[in-house]
Amino acid sequence: MVADDVEALRRVGLDDRDVLDVVQVVAYYAYANRIADGLGVRLEPWFDPEA
């Protein structure tokens, strides 16, 4: 992410708090996915990524 990315978010109406919220959610999911991958967590049987 670079300054131009933040500016693009501001142009569509996000303020600094909104940007912070987006960054925190994205960072959390990236973290959680890396932990799951590292531990070898498998997808639930009902989840079909090809569907």
ABEGO torsion letter per residue (X at the ends): XBAAAAAAAAAAGBBAAAAAAAAAAAAAAAAAAAAAAAAGBBBBAABBAAX
